[in-house]
Amino acid sequence: MREACDLVVVGAGPGGLAAACHAAEAGLSVLVLDPQSQPGGQVWRGEARKRENRLARRWLDRFAASGARFRPGARVVAAPEPGLLLVEEGTSSLAVRYGRAVLATGARERFLPFPGWTLPGVLGVSGLQVLVKDGLPVRGKRVVLAGTGPLLLAAAATLHRHGAEVLFIAEQAPAARHWGFALQLWRHPGKLLQGAALAASLVGIPTATDAWVVAAEGEARVERVRLSVRGHEETLPCDYLGAAYGLVPNLELAKLLGCEVASGAVVVDERLETRVKGVHAVGELLGIGGVDQALVTGELVGHVAAGKPVPTGLERSWRAVRTFADQLARHDAPREELRRLATPETLVCRCEDVPLQALDGCRDLREARLYARLGMGACQGRTCGAAAEVLFGWTGEDVRPPCLPARIGSLRLPSPPPHTRAS
Ligand SMILES: Cc1cc2nc3c(=O)[nH]c(=O)nc-3n(C[C@H](O)[C@H](O)[C@H](O)COP(=O)(O)OP(=O)(O)OC[C@H]3O[C@@H](n4cnc5c(N)ncnc54)[C@H](O)[C@@H]3O)c2cc1C
């Protein structure tokens, strides 16, 4: 199948939705692609059905009325030439010709290996939260959460609300860094209120800074977790461990399109245009900044795509959310000790079963791929690539198509319908 549009938006999270709404309301033909069955991205997952979150409801209703077309179950897997994307939709494929593109592919959790991190029952912090939001029953289950930043508290609040017994929240950041970050929040009143509400909902749950998981232990699944808490080791029995250290942007498609990436984020100008003409980036691709950043940047690009002047208020908001993103990046930076938790036998790449010791002697990601098969499995290095960056300072290589695992058929340009072929 083939589709054509003025603006293609890849990713239907808050960033993509805000861009799509503005552009479609201005009369552009807008196509939004996302593998999920409903728009909303990570943070508003399931909101199209549940309608509990007022902000999500407002944007999802606006999107539904905007005239933008949404294709669920659509994953962009390749970009064979400028202005063309190849999309996999279940067992069929689609070629999309576009005038302008907005990349809004969001972020994923950063996993750092420690002994036992691949045991059943050990999940990401937000991953566990998402499963619970999608119906995983946790009532009465003992849960330990370890990670960093506001998402740790958000996950704890969700689990607590669903009846889990949250035994401990381990924040890796040193106390000075953590409280310094909290004190800066007066500059972002919305975040301050959210943080205060989360903290209030978690009163009574033991929480510590300078705390991280040393190991998860158990036979068939996690049974207990060993934690380092301000220099002392503690062991807690548990049914689930959520452990991940912040988020990293999903940069694969941006790299595939040739966009420049620096310091782990897509490089953009003041119109949020990447170095590739007509291709913009929004939301987490600009550096992890949360929902507000996604909405502000999406709105800004929507104005640019529609050829409308960007309101000064929006530019001011963009500067404010950038400041928050910089503060968050400093807060969430993994501490040195987290680099030394894996033993020689600990798997770094769980798709290809690559232990730490197999990487001895590798000088970069390329050698680790060639000699040890790091990142050669189903996730294509999405998990171990981010870990290798923290562990060894290896930064990602160029991305080759497909940017997500895909069927061969999805990489072929679909033939035009018979009546449009030259006779
Ligand atoms: C697992 C997880 C849970 C989170 N939970 C919360 C929470 O509870 N509260 C909170 O405040 N923040 C949460 N966050 C952070 C939140 O996602 C971001 O702050 C915010 O949603 C960013 O918006 P975005 O539009 O940039 O990206 P996202 O909302 O992440 O949306 C990106 C979208 O792009 C799609 N996509 C990615 N690659 C492709 C591709 N190749 N082709 C097509 N579509 C693609 C994804 O399916 C996704 O729907 C969570 C993040 C993660 C990773």
The ligand as a Gaussian input file, in Angstrom:
#p B3LYP/6-31G(d) Opt

LIG

0 1
 C        7.987000       2.525000      29.766000
 C        7.783000       3.998000      30.053000
 C        6.792000       4.409000      30.933000
 C        6.627000       5.753000      31.240000
 N        5.670000       6.132000      32.151000
 C        5.535000       7.428000      32.474000
 C        4.594000       7.859000      33.476000
 O        3.890000       7.048000      34.046000
 N        4.508000       9.175000      33.767000
 C        5.295000      10.100000      33.127000
 O        5.183000      11.289000      33.434000
 N        6.176000       9.741000      32.179000
 C        6.317000       8.425000      31.844000
 N        7.253000       8.060000      30.932000
 C        8.008000       9.109000      30.258000
 C        7.119000       9.624000      29.118000
 O        6.991000       8.607000      28.151000
 C        7.683000      10.805000      28.428000
 O        7.995000      11.787000      29.333000
 C        6.711000      11.412000      27.417000
 O        5.648000      10.564000      27.109000
 C        7.461000      11.698000      26.171000
 O        6.596000      11.918000      25.111000
 P        7.081000      11.628000      23.632000
 O        5.968000      12.051000      22.749000
 O        8.424000      12.218000      23.395000
 O        7.311000      10.049000      23.561000
 P        6.416000       8.793000      23.918000
 O        5.238000       9.143000      24.728000
 O        7.349000       7.762000      24.404000
 O        5.872000       8.332000      22.491000
 C        6.714000       7.817000      21.506000
 C        5.900000       6.929000      20.578000
 O        6.703000       6.643000      19.440000
 C        6.387000       5.335000      19.010000
 N        7.485000       4.845000      18.183000
 C        8.768000       4.586000      18.562000
 N        9.470000       4.139000      17.498000
 C        8.623000       4.099000      16.439000
 C        8.759000       3.718000      15.072000
 N        9.929000       3.290000      14.562000
 N        7.681000       3.794000      14.254000
 C        6.497000       4.259000      14.736000
 N        6.310000       4.652000      16.027000
 C        7.360000       4.567000      16.856000
 C        6.210000       4.568000      20.334000
 O        5.407000       3.408000      20.155000
 C        5.523000       5.600000      21.227000
 O        4.128000       5.444000      21.243000
 C        7.444000       6.719000      30.615000
 C        8.437000       6.311000      29.716000
 C        8.622000       4.968000      29.423000
 C        9.708000       4.553000      28.454000

